[in-house]
Amino acid sequence: MSVSVQNLVRQDKGVQKARAGRRAHSLSIEGYTVTPALVERVRQGGWDPEHDPGDRRNRDALAARGYWQAFQLVKKGVEKVIAGENAPALARTVHNDWYRELFQPCVTAGLMEAGVLAGYRNIPVYLRGSRYIPPRWEAVRDAMPAF
């Protein structure tokens, strides 16, 4: 393992300790009530919508789980880029996978239809405490080819 990869592995351990608070903050700006404790429970696999009715109904747990699943795929992508893979090509290839993982828990819990995983959000999204108004969902779909 090269020195730069060893440094990244060492830094990753420190980053993981700080991630729980940032995950909770990232989810809370969209209106979810997510605590670092909930993020940790989800991260450790303590979320089980098939057997726990509370998890099945708890949209905050669903959001935390989806965020965690998507983050794992993004992290694997970063590792591939560090290993030399082309970043833009990789992002084009796996972008839909990131989106699917983000919302899969809601599909699993029966709160969303599986077909929504084939596209983008079709509900308004607001960021709490922000003056920024995201484009309507119809405009996002039309804008994606430009990105």
Secondary structure, 3 states (H helix, E strand, C coil): CCHHHHHHHHHHHHHHHHHHHHHHHHHHCCCCCCCHHHHHHHHCCCCCCCCCHHHHHCHHHHHHHHHHHHHHHHHHHHHHHHCCCCHHHHHHHHHHHHHHHHHHHHHHCCCCCHHHHHCCCCCCCCCCCCCCCCCCHHHHHHHHHHC
